[in-house]
Amino acid sequence: MSSNPNQPQKSPLKVVPPKSVVQPPIPPTVPASPTPEAVSPAKAPAASPFYKKGLMLLLLLVGGVAIARIPIANHVTGAGKITSRSYERHHVTTSVAGTVNLKVKSNGLVTEGDIVAEVYSAEIEQQIAQAQQSLQQANSALDDAKSRMKMGEMQLLKAKQDVAIARSRAEKEQGEFEAIIAGNNSPQIRQLEKEINSIESEIAGAKNNQLGIEEQITGIQYEIAGLEGDTTNYQKNLQILQAEIEQYQAVLLEGALAQNEFNKSQKEENILKAQINQQMSQIDVKRQQIRQYESEIRQRENLIEQKQGLIAAKYEQIAELKNKAEELRDERANELEQQLALQRSVETEVEGAVIQIQNESERVAKAEAELARLRDRQQDLILKSKITGTVVTADLDLVDQAPVQMGQELMEIVNLSELTATVEVSQEDGNLVKRNQPVIFKVRDPYSPSYRATVQEILPKIASDQSGTNPMLTLTILIENHDQSLRPGSEGFAHIATGQMRIYQKAQHELNKLFNLDKYFVGFDK
């Protein structure tokens, strides 16, 4: 058999049909019009018995050939089971377990998109409620994170401003401190240094005055030394004179000297004493001057000491100002570091808020996706017909308001206007069947009407029938279900019109089916 189902198969017997289908005329047994020669008894020869038998055999042979060449309509018959095309049927099933509420009845007509059933699932409702709660919590957390980030951004802006101010102050104090270290002192220090210079000038003047006083004291001490030297000489002279006076007194007592010499010596004594007293008075005056000068010197020293104390105080003020400048520099630097630390802390909070926003956004997205998925599943609980057709499932009222399991089939909807049927025909008839050939289909019912159909598909595979002995070719036919009475699953017979065959060809085909004549004619040209 050819691998192409559309090509006709060869017969086991070689039959050469005539070029023309016009049947040859059968010779008449009786002439249409008798001739004079035929009716003339004198001229007609007498027919022999052998001639008559031959003529009869000839007439029979010619008639049999003529009859065998008469064309007749041929049909291939096969058992079939009604099905429906995949896109013309819809098995309505549930995606989840629940309670079903049917919207259609058995044998009801539906249009594509019509709601045929609704399933209530307490589990889905609970999951949706939980998903809504999760979404609400995620949105609340996201709002909190956004508020946190907004507040953090405001704090960060203020922190940056504070850092800028602190940096400016720190740089200013650092510049002033470096200027002090370089000798470019501040106005306060310069004022103190000016005051120190003035005080040092005063001390220098006081020291100069002190030097002048000390020089005067030295001069007075020289004068005192001279006076003391003169006094010493006077005292020596007085001692000498007193010794003479004592001698004069002894002489006077003895009466040896004159009174005038004695008186003269007394006068000289008195003069020397007076001179000594005068010298001693001058010495006292000089010493008093020295004491005054020394007091002035002490005053000058006290003044110098006071001035030096003022200078020390001024230097202490300068050192304090420098220390304050250094402390202020350090304080400003610490303040800058604190502001930077605060800025980093706020930046960390903002980064944390950003991460939290990302996490909460992902959480919201997941919650929304989960809720959308559950909504889709909830929409899946609203079962709609995908085709326009008829509900062919019986006893739907037993399913209505009843619990159903996930994946349970509720009903089948089929477009009954055009059904298909799977037909099995004998392998020997396969070469006669072609696509689009007309078919008459009848179910197993003596009162069933006939339904027009056409061959739609010829499967290339050959399979045995139920007995396992007869190879069968499977066909698919398209049935015009004009009265919508046929249902999938019904069984019947298909009569496929394969065209005309001559009687001898039909006989040859049937004999080949019965006796498999091909195996006896192997090697002959067919």
VEXDREN-2710 file (C-alpha; in Angstrom, 1 decimal):
% VEXDREN-2710
k/r/px/py/pz
1/MET/0.0/0.0/0.0
2/SER/1.3/3.5/-0.9
3/SER/2.5/5.7/2.0
4/ASN/0.5/8.6/0.5
5/PRO/-3.2/8.2/1.6
6/ASN/-4.4/10.4/-1.2
7/GLN/-3.0/8.1/-3.9
8/PRO/-5.3/5.2/-5.0
9/GLN/-4.1/1.7/-4.2
10/LYS/-3.5/-0.9/-6.9
11/SER/-5.8/-3.9/-7.2
12/PRO/-4.4/-7.4/-6.8
13/LEU/-5.6/-8.3/-10.3
14/LYS/-4.5/-6.5/-13.4
15/VAL/-7.5/-4.9/-15.1
16/VAL/-7.1/-2.9/-18.2
17/PRO/-10.2/-0.8/-18.7
18/PRO/-11.2/0.2/-22.2
19/LYS/-10.4/3.6/-23.5
20/SER/-14.0/4.5/-23.9
21/VAL/-16.7/3.7/-21.3
22/VAL/-19.3/3.4/-24.1
23/GLN/-20.7/-0.1/-24.1
24/PRO/-20.5/-2.0/-27.4
25/PRO/-24.0/-2.8/-28.9
26/ILE/-25.3/-6.2/-28.4
27/PRO/-26.3/-7.9/-31.7
28/PRO/-30.0/-8.4/-31.9
29/THR/-31.4/-11.9/-32.1
30/VAL/-34.2/-10.8/-34.3
31/PRO/-33.6/-8.5/-37.3
32/ALA/-35.3/-5.2/-37.2
33/SER/-36.9/-5.6/-40.6
34/PRO/-36.9/-8.8/-42.5
35/THR/-35.5/-8.8/-46.0
36/PRO/-37.0/-10.6/-48.9
37/GLU/-33.9/-12.8/-49.0
38/ALA/-34.4/-13.8/-45.3
39/VAL/-38.1/-14.7/-45.7
40/SER/-37.6/-16.4/-48.9
41/PRO/-37.7/-20.2/-48.1
42/ALA/-36.0/-21.0/-51.3
43/LYS/-32.8/-19.0/-50.5
44/ALA/-32.5/-19.4/-46.6
45/PRO/-30.0/-22.1/-45.6
46/ALA/-30.9/-24.4/-42.8
47/ALA/-29.2/-23.5/-39.4
48/SER/-27.2/-26.3/-37.8
49/PRO/-27.4/-27.1/-34.0
50/PHE/-23.7/-26.3/-33.6
51/TYR/-24.2/-22.9/-35.0
52/LYS/-27.0/-22.1/-32.7
53/LYS/-25.0/-23.1/-29.6
54/GLY/-22.0/-21.1/-30.6
55/LEU/-24.2/-18.1/-31.3
56/MET/-25.8/-18.4/-27.9
57/LEU/-22.4/-18.7/-26.2
58/LEU/-21.2/-15.7/-28.1
59/LEU/-24.3/-13.7/-27.0
60/LEU/-23.7/-14.7/-23.4
61/LEU/-20.0/-13.8/-23.4
62/VAL/-20.7/-10.4/-25.0
63/GLY/-23.5/-9.7/-22.6
64/GLY/-21.4/-10.7/-19.5
65/VAL/-18.6/-8.4/-20.6
66/ALA/-21.0/-5.6/-21.2
67/ILE/-22.6/-6.1/-17.8
68/ALA/-19.2/-6.3/-16.0
69/ARG/-18.3/-3.0/-17.5
70/ILE/-21.4/-1.2/-16.2
71/PRO/-20.3/1.5/-13.6
72/ILE/-22.0/1.4/-10.2
73/ALA/-21.7/3.7/-7.1
74/ASN/-19.3/2.3/-4.5
75/HIS/-19.3/3.0/-0.7
76/VAL/-16.8/2.1/2.0
77/THR/-18.4/1.4/5.3
78/GLY/-16.9/1.6/8.8
79/ALA/-17.9/1.8/12.4
80/GLY/-17.4/5.2/14.0
81/LYS/-17.6/6.9/17.3
82/ILE/-18.7/10.6/17.5
83/THR/-16.2/13.0/19.0
84/SER/-15.8/16.7/18.8
85/ARG/-12.9/18.9/17.7
86/SER/-10.6/20.1/20.5
87/TYR/-11.4/23.7/19.9
88/GLU/-15.1/23.0/19.7
89/ARG/-15.4/21.5/23.2
90/HIS/-14.7/22.8/26.6
91/HIS/-14.3/20.7/29.8
92/VAL/-15.2/23.1/32.6
93/THR/-13.1/22.1/35.7
94/THR/-12.5/23.8/39.0
95/SER/-9.0/25.1/40.0
96/VAL/-9.7/25.0/43.7
97/ALA/-11.9/23.1/46.1
98/GLY/-15.1/24.8/47.3
99/THR/-18.9/24.9/46.8
100/VAL/-20.2/25.2/43.3
101/ASN/-23.1/27.4/42.2
102/LEU/-24.2/26.4/38.6
103/LYS/-25.6/29.0/36.3
104/VAL/-26.6/26.6/33.4
105/LYS/-28.6/23.4/33.1
106/SER/-28.1/20.2/31.1
107/ASN/-28.6/20.7/27.3
108/GLY/-28.6/24.5/27.9
109/LEU/-27.1/26.7/25.1
110/VAL/-24.3/29.0/26.1
111/THR/-22.3/31.6/24.3
112/GLU/-18.6/32.1/24.5
113/GLY/-17.8/34.1/27.6
114/ASP/-21.0/33.2/29.5
115/ILE/-20.7/32.4/33.2
116/VAL/-21.6/28.8/33.6
117/ALA/-20.6/28.3/37.3
118/GLU/-19.2/30.1/40.4
119/VAL/-17.2/28.4/43.1
120/TYR/-17.0/29.7/46.6
121/SER/-13.7/28.9/48.4
122/ALA/-13.4/29.8/52.1
123/GLU/-9.7/29.1/51.8
124/ILE/-9.3/31.6/49.0
125/GLU/-11.3/34.2/50.9
126/GLN/-9.2/33.7/54.0
127/GLN/-6.0/34.0/51.9
128/ILE/-7.3/37.2/50.3
129/ALA/-8.0/38.6/53.7
130/GLN/-4.6/37.7/54.9
131/ALA/-3.0/39.1/51.8
132/GLN/-4.9/42.4/52.2
133/GLN/-3.8/42.6/55.8
134/SER/-0.2/41.9/54.8
135/LEU/-0.4/44.6/52.0
136/GLN/-1.9/47.0/54.5
137/GLN/0.9/46.3/57.0
138/ALA/3.5/46.6/54.2
139/ASN/2.1/49.9/53.0
140/SER/2.0/51.2/56.6
141/ALA/5.6/50.2/57.1
142/LEU/6.5/51.8/53.7
143/ASP/4.8/55.0/54.7
144/ASP/6.7/55.0/58.0
145/ALA/10.0/54.4/56.1
146/LYS/9.2/57.3/53.7
147/SER/8.4/59.6/56.7
148/ARG/11.6/58.5/58.3
149/MET/13.6/59.2/55.2
150/LYS/11.9/62.6/54.7
151/MET/12.7/63.5/58.3
152/GLY/16.2/62.2/57.9
153/GLU/16.7/64.2/54.7
154/MET/15.6/67.4/56.6
155/GLN/17.9/66.5/59.5
156/LEU/20.7/65.7/57.0
157/LEU/20.2/69.1/55.3
158/LYS/20.4/70.9/58.7
159/ALA/23.4/68.7/59.7
160/LYS/25.2/69.7/56.5
161/GLN/24.5/73.4/57.2
162/ASP/25.8/72.9/60.8
163/VAL/28.9/71.2/59.4
164/ALA/29.5/74.1/57.0
165/ILE/29.2/76.6/59.9
166/ALA/31.4/74.5/62.1
167/ARG/34.0/74.1/59.4
168/SER/34.0/77.8/58.7
169/ARG/34.5/78.5/62.5
170/ALA/37.2/75.8/62.8
171/GLU/39.1/77.1/59.8
172/LYS/38.8/80.7/61.1
173/GLU/40.2/79.7/64.6
174/GLN/42.8/77.5/63.0
175/GLY/43.9/80.5/60.8
176/GLU/44.1/82.8/63.8
177/PHE/46.0/80.2/65.9
178/GLU/48.5/79.7/63.1
179/ALA/48.9/83.5/62.8
180/ILE/49.6/83.7/66.5
181/ILE/52.2/80.9/66.2
182/ALA/53.7/82.8/63.2
183/GLY/53.9/86.0/65.3
184/ASN/51.0/87.7/63.7
185/ASN/49.2/88.2/67.0
186/SER/45.6/89.2/67.5
187/PRO/44.7/92.8/68.4
188/GLN/44.2/92.0/72.0
189/ILE/47.7/90.4/72.3
190/ARG/49.2/93.3/70.4
191/GLN/47.5/95.7/72.8
192/LEU/48.9/93.8/75.7
193/GLU/52.3/93.7/74.1
194/LYS/52.1/97.5/73.7
195/GLU/51.2/97.9/77.3
196/ILE/54.1/95.6/78.3
197/ASN/56.5/97.7/76.2
198/SER/55.2/100.9/77.9
199/ILE/55.6/99.3/81.4
200/GLU/59.1/98.2/80.4
201/SER/59.9/101.7/79.4
202/GLU/58.6/102.9/82.8
203/ILE/60.8/100.3/84.5
204/ALA/63.8/101.4/82.4
205/GLY/63.1/105.0/83.5
206/ALA/62.8/103.9/87.1
207/LYS/66.0/102.0/86.9
208/ASN/67.7/105.0/85.4
209/ASN/66.4/107.2/88.2
210/GLN/67.6/104.5/90.6
211/LEU/71.0/104.5/89.1
212/GLY/71.1/108.3/89.5
213/ILE/70.1/108.0/93.2
214/GLU/72.6/105.3/93.7
215/GLU/75.2/107.5/92.2
216/GLN/74.1/110.4/94.6
217/ILE/74.3/107.9/97.5
218/THR/77.8/107.0/96.4
219/GLY/78.8/110.6/96.3
220/ILE/77.2/111.2/99.7
221/GLN/79.0/108.1/101.0
222/TYR/82.2/109.6/99.7
223/GLU/81.4/112.9/101.5
224/ILE/80.6/110.9/104.7
225/ALA/83.9/109.1/104.3
226/GLY/85.6/112.4/104.0
227/LEU/83.8/113.8/107.0
228/GLU/84.5/110.7/108.9
229/GLY/88.2/111.0/108.0
230/ASP/88.2/114.6/109.1
231/THR/86.3/113.6/112.3
232/THR/88.9/110.9/112.9
233/ASN/91.7/113.5/112.5
234/TYR/89.8/115.9/114.8
235/GLN/89.4/113.2/117.3
236/LYS/93.1/112.3/117.1
237/ASN/93.9/116.0/117.5
238/LEU/91.4/116.1/120.4
239/GLN/93.0/113.2/122.1
240/ILE/96.4/114.8/121.7
241/LEU/95.0/118.1/122.9
242/GLN/93.3/116.4/125.8
243/ALA/96.5/114.7/126.7
244/GLU/98.2/118.1/126.7
245/ILE/95.4/119.6/128.8
246/GLU/95.9/116.8/131.3
247/GLN/99.5/117.6/131.4
248/TYR/98.7/121.3/131.7
249/GLN/96.3/120.4/134.6
250/ALA/99.2/118.6/136.3
251/VAL/101.4/121.5/135.7
252/LEU/98.8/123.9/137.0
253/LEU/98.5/121.9/140.1
254/GLU/102.2/122.1/140.5
255/GLY/102.1/125.7/139.4
256/ALA/104.6/125.2/136.8
257/LEU/102.8/126.5/133.7
258/ALA/100.9/129.6/133.2
259/GLN/97.2/129.9/133.2
260/ASN/97.1/131.3/129.7
261/GLU/98.4/128.2/128.1
262/PHE/95.9/126.2/129.8
263/ASN/93.0/128.4/128.8
264/LYS/94.4/128.4/125.3
265/SER/94.4/124.6/125.2
266/GLN/90.8/124.5/126.5
267/LYS/89.7/126.8/123.8
268/GLU/91.3/124.7/121.2
269/GLU/89.7/121.7/122.8
270/ASN/86.3/123.3/122.6
271/ILE/87.0/124.2/119.0
272/LEU/87.9/120.7/118.1
273/LYS/84.9/119.3/119.9
274/ALA/82.7/121.8/118.1
275/GLN/84.3/120.8/114.8
276/ILE/83.9/117.1/115.7
277/ASN/80.2/117.7/116.6
278/GLN/79.8/119.7/113.3
279/GLN/81.3/116.9/111.4
280/MET/79.2/114.4/113.1
281/SER/76.1/116.5/112.4
282/GLN/77.0/116.7/108.7
283/ILE/77.6/112.9/108.8
284/ASP/74.2/112.4/110.2
285/VAL/72.7/114.7/107.6
286/LYS/74.5/112.9/104.9
287/ARG/73.4/109.6/106.3
288/GLN/69.8/110.9/106.5
289/GLN/70.1/111.8/102.8
290/ILE/71.4/108.3/102.1
291/ARG/68.5/106.8/103.9
292/GLN/66.1/109.1/101.9
293/TYR/67.8/108.0/98.7
294/GLU/67.7/104.4/99.8
295/SER/64.0/104.9/100.5
296/GLU/63.5/106.3/97.0
297/ILE/65.5/103.4/95.7
298/ARG/63.3/101.0/97.5
299/GLN/60.3/102.8/96.1
300/ARG/61.7/102.6/92.7
301/GLU/62.4/98.9/93.3
302/ASN/58.9/98.4/94.5
303/LEU/57.6/100.3/91.4
304/ILE/59.8/98.2/89.2
305/GLU/58.6/95.1/90.9
306/GLN/55.0/96.2/90.5
307/LYS/55.7/97.0/86.8
308/GLN/57.3/93.7/86.4
309/GLY/54.3/92.1/88.0
310/LEU/52.1/94.0/85.6
311/ILE/54.3/92.7/82.7
312/ALA/54.1/89.2/84.1
313/ALA/50.3/89.6/84.3
314/LYS/50.3/90.9/80.8
315/TYR/52.3/87.9/79.6
316/GLU/50.0/85.7/81.5
317/GLN/47.1/87.4/79.7
318/ILE/48.9/86.9/76.4
319/ALA/49.5/83.2/77.2
320/GLU/45.9/82.9/78.3
321/LEU/44.8/84.4/75.1
322/LYS/47.0/82.1/73.1
323/ASN/45.8/79.2/75.2
324/LYS/42.2/80.4/74.6
325/ALA/42.9/80.6/70.9
326/GLU/44.3/77.1/71.0
327/GLU/41.4/75.9/73.1
328/LEU/39.0/77.6/70.8
329/ARG/40.7/76.1/67.8
330/ASP/40.4/72.7/69.4
331/GLU/36.9/73.4/70.5
332/ARG/35.9/74.4/67.0
333/ALA/37.7/71.3/65.6
334/ASN/35.8/69.1/68.1
335/GLU/32.6/70.9/67.2
336/LEU/33.3/70.2/63.5
337/GLU/34.1/66.6/64.3
338/GLN/30.9/66.3/66.3
339/GLN/28.9/67.9/63.5
340/LEU/30.5/65.5/61.0
341/ALA/29.7/62.6/63.3
342/LEU/26.1/63.8/63.5
343/GLN/26.0/64.2/59.8
344/ARG/27.4/60.6/59.3
345/SER/24.8/59.4/61.8
346/VAL/22.0/61.1/60.0
347/GLU/23.3/59.8/56.6
348/THR/23.3/56.3/58.1
349/GLU/19.7/56.8/59.2
350/VAL/18.8/58.0/55.8
351/GLU/20.6/55.1/54.2
352/GLY/18.8/52.8/56.6
353/ALA/15.5/54.5/55.6
354/VAL/16.3/54.0/51.9
355/ILE/17.1/50.4/52.5
356/GLN/13.9/50.0/54.5
357/ILE/11.9/51.7/51.7
358/GLN/13.4/49.3/49.2
359/ASN/12.6/46.3/51.5
360/GLU/9.2/47.6/52.2
361/SER/8.6/48.4/48.5
362/GLU/9.6/44.8/47.7
363/ARG/7.3/43.6/50.4
364/VAL/4.5/45.7/49.1
365/ALA/5.2/44.5/45.6
366/LYS/5.2/40.9/46.8
367/ALA/2.0/41.5/48.8
368/GLU/0.3/43.1/45.7
369/ALA/1.5/40.3/43.5
370/GLU/0.2/37.8/46.0
371/LEU/-3.1/39.6/46.3
372/ALA/-3.3/39.9/42.5
373/ARG/-2.6/36.2/42.2
374/LEU/-5.3/35.5/44.7
375/ARG/-7.7/37.8/42.8
376/ASP/-6.8/36.0/39.7
377/ARG/-7.6/32.7/41.4
378/GLN/-10.8/34.3/42.7
379/GLN/-11.6/35.2/39.1
380/ASP/-10.8/31.7/38.2
381/LEU/-13.6/30.7/40.5
382/ILE/-16.0/32.4/38.0
383/LEU/-16.1/29.7/35.4
384/LYS/-16.9/30.9/31.9
385/SER/-17.5/29.0/28.7
386/LYS/-14.6/29.3/26.2
387/ILE/-16.9/28.3/23.2
388/THR/-20.4/28.7/22.0
389/GLY/-22.2/25.4/22.3
390/THR/-24.4/23.1/24.3
391/VAL/-24.0/21.7/27.8
392/VAL/-23.9/18.0/27.2
393/THR/-23.3/16.8/30.8
394/ALA/-26.4/15.2/32.3
395/ASP/-27.8/15.5/35.8
396/LEU/-26.1/18.9/36.6
397/ASP/-28.7/19.5/39.3
398/LEU/-26.9/16.9/41.4
399/VAL/-23.7/19.0/41.3
400/ASP/-25.3/22.4/42.1
401/GLN/-24.5/23.7/45.6
402/ALA/-22.4/20.7/46.3
403/PRO/-18.8/20.6/47.4
404/VAL/-16.2/20.1/44.6
405/GLN/-12.6/19.1/44.6
406/MET/-9.7/20.9/42.9
407/GLY/-9.5/19.7/39.3
408/GLN/-13.0/18.2/39.3
409/GLU/-14.8/18.4/36.0
410/LEU/-18.2/20.0/36.3
411/MET/-19.5/19.9/32.8
412/GLU/-18.7/19.6/29.2
413/ILE/-19.7/22.1/26.6
414/VAL/-19.6/21.1/23.0
415/ASN/-20.4/22.9/19.7
416/LEU/-22.9/20.4/18.3
417/SER/-23.3/22.1/14.9
418/GLU/-20.3/20.3/13.5
419/LEU/-19.1/17.1/15.2
420/THR/-16.4/14.7/14.3
421/ALA/-16.3/11.0/14.3
422/THR/-13.4/8.5/14.4
423/VAL/-14.2/5.8/11.8
424/GLU/-12.3/2.6/11.2
425/VAL/-12.3/1.1/7.7
426/SER/-10.6/-2.0/6.4
427/GLN/-7.0/-1.6/5.2
428/GLU/-8.1/-2.9/1.8
429/ASP/-10.5/0.0/1.5
430/GLY/-7.8/2.5/2.3
431/ASN/-6.8/3.1/-1.3
432/LEU/-10.4/4.2/-2.1
433/VAL/-10.7/6.8/0.6
434/LYS/-9.6/10.3/0.1
435/ARG/-10.1/13.6/1.8
436/ASN/-13.2/15.7/1.3
437/GLN/-15.2/12.6/0.1
438/PRO/-18.9/12.8/1.0
439/VAL/-20.1/10.6/3.9
440/ILE/-23.5/9.5/5.2
441/PHE/-23.4/8.8/9.0
442/LYS/-26.1/7.0/11.0
443/VAL/-26.1/6.1/14.7
444/ARG/-27.0/2.7/16.0
445/ASP/-30.7/3.4/15.9
446/PRO/-33.1/2.1/13.2
447/TYR/-35.0/5.3/13.3
448/SER/-32.0/7.6/13.3
449/PRO/-31.9/10.1/10.5
450/SER/-28.9/10.3/8.1
451/TYR/-26.3/13.0/8.6
452/ARG/-24.1/14.4/5.9
453/ALA/-20.4/14.4/6.6
454/THR/-17.0/14.6/4.8
455/VAL/-13.7/12.9/5.2
456/GLN/-11.5/15.3/7.1
457/GLU/-8.3/13.4/7.9
458/ILE/-6.8/10.0/7.1
459/LEU/-4.4/8.8/9.8
460/PRO/-1.2/7.2/8.3
461/LYS/-1.0/4.6/11.0
462/ILE/-2.6/1.1/10.6
463/ALA/-4.0/-0.5/13.7
464/SER/-5.8/-3.8/14.3
465/ASP/-9.4/-4.0/15.3
466/GLN/-10.6/-5.3/18.6
467/SER/-10.2/-8.9/17.6
468/GLY/-6.5/-8.1/16.7
469/THR/-6.7/-9.8/13.3
470/ASN/-8.0/-7.3/10.8
471/PRO/-5.8/-4.2/10.1
472/MET/-7.9/-1.1/10.1
473/LEU/-7.3/2.5/8.8
474/THR/-8.6/5.3/11.0
475/LEU/-10.4/8.2/9.5
476/THR/-11.8/11.4/10.9
477/ILE/-15.0/12.7/9.4
478/LEU/-16.8/16.0/9.9
479/ILE/-20.5/15.6/10.6
480/GLU/-23.1/18.2/9.9
481/ASN/-25.3/17.9/13.0
482/HIS/-28.3/19.7/11.5
483/ASP/-30.8/18.9/14.2
484/GLN/-28.3/19.1/17.1
485/SER/-29.3/15.5/18.1
486/LEU/-26.0/13.8/17.9
487/ARG/-23.8/13.7/21.0
488/PRO/-20.2/12.9/21.5
489/GLY/-19.7/9.3/22.5
490/SER/-22.5/8.0/20.3
491/GLU/-21.6/5.2/17.9
492/GLY/-22.7/4.5/14.4
493/PHE/-21.7/3.7/10.9
494/ALA/-20.2/5.8/8.2
495/HIS/-20.9/5.2/4.5
496/ILE/-18.2/6.9/2.5
497/ALA/-18.9/7.6/-1.2
498/THR/-15.7/6.7/-3.0
499/GLY/-17.0/7.2/-6.6
500/GLN/-18.1/4.7/-9.3
501/MET/-16.5/1.3/-10.0
502/ARG/-17.3/-1.1/-12.8
503/ILE/-18.9/-4.3/-11.6
504/TYR/-15.9/-6.4/-12.4
505/GLN/-13.7/-4.0/-10.4
506/LYS/-16.1/-4.2/-7.5
507/ALA/-16.1/-8.0/-7.6
508/GLN/-12.3/-8.1/-7.9
509/HIS/-12.0/-5.7/-4.9
510/GLU/-14.4/-7.7/-2.7
511/LEU/-12.7/-11.0/-3.7
512/ASN/-9.4/-9.5/-2.7
513/LYS/-10.8/-8.5/0.6
514/LEU/-12.1/-12.0/1.2
515/PHE/-9.2/-14.1/-0.1
516/ASN/-6.3/-11.7/-0.2
517/LEU/-5.5/-12.4/-3.8
518/ASP/-2.4/-10.2/-3.7
519/LYS/-0.4/-12.9/-2.1
520/TYR/-1.1/-15.2/-5.1
521/PHE/-0.1/-12.6/-7.7
522/VAL/3.2/-11.5/-6.4
523/GLY/5.5/-10.5/-9.2
524/PHE/2.8/-9.8/-11.7
525/ASP/2.5/-6.3/-13.1
526/LYS/-0.7/-4.9/-11.8
END
